[in-house]
Amino acid sequence: MNPIEQFQHECLERINANGKNDNLMNAAKTFMQESTLPKYSYNFCWLGRPIIQFPQDIIAMQEIIWHVKPDLIIETGIAHGGSLVFYASMLELMSSHGQVLGIDLDIRGHNRVEIEKHPMFKRITMIEGSSTDPAVVERVYEFARGKKKVLVALDSNHTHEHVFKELELYSPIVRKESYIVVFDTVIEDVPDELFQDRPWGKGNNPKTAVFDFLKTTDRFEIEKDIQNKLLITVSPDGYLKCVKD
C-alpha cells in the first residue's frame, strides 16, 4: 500500500470508528440541539452571500462536487443565494463548464439583486415557482437535457409530502455515482419544540420522506460514511448516493 492509499485507509478507519463512538455521537447530537434555536447556521457566508448551512455540510458538498464533477447542480430552496454561489464557485475553480439551477417559490427581490450582480452569477440560473409544480419540473428537465452528471440538493419546504415528491420527481435525472442530498433530515432527531412555528416536525420531515422513498427504489443508498465523518450535520441519512442507473 502506497502512502496515499495508506492515508485514505486510515481516514476510513477513523470514520468507521466515529460511528461506533457513543460519546462522540452524543456530543454531536447535543451540539445540534443547542445550536438550532440560536440559529448557528445563519452566521456564515460564502463569497459575500449568506449560505445558511453548517460548515461541515459545506465541506461535504465540496468533496461530493469534486468527486462527481457535475455538469449541472440543481438546488431547491434559494434563500439568500449563498449555496448557489458556493456551487458555482466550485465549478469555476474546477474550470468546469457546469451550471447551477436554483428553484424557489419566492425569490425575494433584494436577494435576487445581490445574486444577479455576483461574479458567479454567470453560472447560475434561477426559476421562481414550486419545485413540485409540473410546469417548473418541465423547465428543469429541459434545462437538464444533455447533461450527463446531475447533482441535486433539496432544501426547500421540509414537509414529508413535499420532499417525497421532490425525490420522486428529480431522482430520475441523477445517474450512477452522483447524489441527491436532502437537507434538514435532522428535524427527525431533535426536540419537536424547536420547530413549533413550522409545518414540519417529528414524523413529518425530510428524513421520513427519505426512508419512504428508499422503500420504492434500489437506485439510491444512504452514504453513512459522510455523516460519520462530519458528526455535526443537518443531513443525517440525507446523503443519498446513486448506485444504479
C-alpha positions in Angstrom: 0.0 0.0 0.0 1.5 3.3 -1.1 1.5 6.4 1.3 -1.6 7.9 -0.3 -3.6 4.7 -0.1 -2.4 4.3 3.5 -3.6 7.7 4.4 -7.0 7.1 2.8 -7.3 3.7 4.6 -6.5 5.4 8.0 -9.2 8.0 7.3 -11.8 5.3 6.6 -10.9 3.5 9.8 -11.3 6.7 11.8 -14.6 7.5 10.2 -15.9 4.0 10.9 -14.8 4.3 14.5 -16.7 7.6 14.8 -19.9 5.9 14.0 -19.4 3.5 16.9 -18.3 6.1 19.4 -21.3 6.8 21.5 -19.8 9.6 23.5 -18.7 11.4 20.3 -22.1 10.8 18.6 -24.0 12.1 21.7 -21.8 15.2 21.9 -22.5 16.0 18.3 -26.3 15.4 18.9 -26.2 17.8 21.8 -24.4 20.5 19.8 -27.0 20.1 17.0 -29.8 20.6 19.5 -28.2 23.5 21.4 -27.2 25.3 18.2 -30.6 25.3 16.5 -32.5 27.9 18.4 -29.6 30.4 18.3 -29.6 30.0 14.5 -26.0 29.0 14.4 -26.2 28.1 10.7 -27.3 31.7 9.8 -23.9 33.1 10.7 -21.9 32.0 7.7 -21.4 33.5 4.2 -19.8 32.2 1.0 -18.1 34.9 -1.1 -20.3 37.5 0.5 -23.7 35.8 0.4 -25.4 34.2 3.5 -25.3 30.4 3.0 -27.3 29.2 6.0 -25.6 25.9 6.2 -23.3 24.2 8.8 -19.7 24.5 7.8 -19.4 20.7 8.0 -22.1 20.2 5.3 -20.4 22.8 3.1 -17.2 20.8 3.2 -19.1 17.6 2.5 -20.7 19.2 -0.6 -17.3 20.4 -1.8 -16.0 16.8 -1.6 -19.0 15.5 -3.5 -18.7 18.1 -6.2 -15.0 17.3 -6.7 -15.8 13.6 -6.9 -18.8 13.8 -9.2 -17.7 16.8 -11.3 -21.3 17.5 -12.3 -22.5 19.2 -15.4 -25.4 20.6 -13.5 -26.2 21.2 -9.9 -29.9 21.7 -9.0 -30.9 23.2 -5.7 -34.4 23.6 -4.5 -34.6 26.5 -2.0 -32.6 29.6 -2.8 -33.0 31.9 0.3 -30.1 34.4 0.1 -28.3 32.5 -2.6 -25.2 31.5 -0.7 -25.4 27.9 -1.7 -25.9 28.8 -5.4 -22.8 31.0 -5.3 -20.9 28.2 -3.5 -21.8 25.6 -6.0 -21.0 28.0 -8.9 -17.6 28.9 -7.4 -16.7 25.2 -7.0 -17.5 24.6 -10.7 -15.4 27.7 -11.6 -12.4 26.5 -9.6 -12.6 23.2 -11.4 -12.6 25.0 -14.8 -15.8 23.2 -15.5 -18.5 24.0 -18.0 -21.0 23.2 -15.3 -24.0 25.2 -14.4 -26.2 25.8 -11.3 -30.0 25.9 -11.4 -31.9 27.3 -8.3 -35.6 26.9 -7.7 -37.6 28.8 -5.1 -41.3 29.5 -4.6 -40.5 33.1 -3.6 -37.2 34.7 -4.7 -37.1 37.9 -2.6 -36.3 41.0 -4.6 -33.3 42.1 -2.5 -31.8 38.6 -2.7 -32.3 38.4 -6.5 -30.5 41.7 -6.9 -27.5 40.6 -4.9 -27.3 37.2 -6.6 -27.6 38.6 -10.1 -24.8 41.1 -9.5 -22.4 38.5 -8.0 -19.4 37.4 -10.2 -20.6 33.8 -10.0 -24.0 34.6 -11.4 -22.6 33.8 -14.9 -23.1 30.1 -14.0 -26.4 30.5 -12.2 -30.0 30.3 -13.5 -33.0 30.8 -11.2 -36.6 29.6 -11.6 -39.3 31.1 -9.4 -42.0 28.6 -8.6 -42.7 25.5 -6.6 -40.2 22.7 -7.2 -43.1 20.2 -7.5 -45.1 22.3 -9.9 -45.4 20.3 -13.2 -44.5 23.4 -15.2 -41.4 24.1 -13.2 -40.4 20.4 -13.3 -40.8 20.5 -17.1 -38.4 23.5 -17.3 -35.9 21.8 -15.1 -35.9 18.6 -17.2 -35.5 20.8 -20.3 -32.6 22.6 -18.7 -31.0 19.2 -17.7 -31.4 17.8 -21.2 -28.0 16.6 -22.5 -26.3 16.9 -19.0 -24.6 13.6 -18.2 -23.9 14.3 -14.5 -26.5 16.0 -12.4 -26.3 16.6 -8.7 -29.4 17.5 -6.7 -29.7 19.3 -3.4 -33.2 19.5 -1.8 -33.6 22.4 0.7 -37.0 23.9 0.3 -40.2 23.0 2.0 -39.3 20.4 4.7 -42.6 18.5 5.0 -42.6 14.8 4.3 -45.1 15.2 1.4 -43.1 17.9 -0.4 -39.7 16.2 0.0 -41.0 12.8 -1.0 -42.5 14.4 -4.1 -39.2 16.2 -4.9 -37.4 12.9 -4.6 -39.8 11.2 -6.9 -39.6 14.0 -9.5 -35.8 14.7 -9.5 -34.3 11.2 -8.8 -34.7 10.1 -12.5 -32.1 12.7 -13.7 -29.5 11.6 -11.2 -27.2 8.9 -12.6 -24.8 6.4 -11.0 -22.1 7.8 -8.8 -23.9 11.1 -8.3 -26.0 12.2 -5.4 -29.2 13.6 -4.1 -28.5 15.5 -0.9 -31.6 16.0 1.3 -31.0 18.8 3.8 -32.6 19.2 7.3 -33.2 15.5 7.9 -32.0 16.3 11.4 -35.5 17.6 12.1 -36.5 14.0 13.0 -33.7 13.8 15.6 -34.0 17.0 17.6 -36.8 18.0 20.0 -40.1 18.8 18.3 -40.4 22.2 20.1 -37.6 23.6 18.1 -40.0 23.8 15.1 -43.2 24.9 16.7 -43.8 27.6 14.1 -43.2 25.3 11.2 -45.5 22.8 9.3 -42.9 20.1 9.8 -41.6 18.1 12.9 -41.1 14.6 14.1 -42.8 12.1 11.8 -43.2 14.7 9.1 -39.9 15.9 7.7 -37.2 15.2 5.1 -35.8 12.1 6.9 -39.2 10.4 7.0 -39.5 11.2 3.3 -36.1 9.7 2.6 -36.9 6.5 4.4 -40.2 6.1 2.5 -38.5 7.0 -0.8 -35.8 4.3 -0.3 -38.6 1.7 0.0 -39.6 2.5 -3.6 -36.2 2.2 -5.3 -32.9 0.3 -5.2 -31.1 3.1 -7.1 -30.1 5.1 -4.1 -28.4 4.3 -0.8 -27.6 6.3 2.3 -23.9 7.0 2.4 -23.3 6.6 6.1 -19.6 7.4 5.9 -20.4 11.0 5.2 -22.4 11.6 8.4 -19.9 9.6 10.4 -17.1 11.8 9.1 -19.0 15.1 9.7 -20.7 14.2 13.0 -22.3 17.6 13.0 -24.6 17.7 10.1 -28.2 18.9 9.3 -28.4 15.9 6.9 -28.0 12.6 8.8 -29.3 9.9 6.4 -29.7 12.5 3.8 -26.6 12.0 1.7 -28.1 9.6 -1.0 -25.7 8.1 -3.5 -27.0 6.8 -6.8 -25.7 3.2 -7.1 -27.5 2.1 -10.2 -28.5 3.7 -13.5 
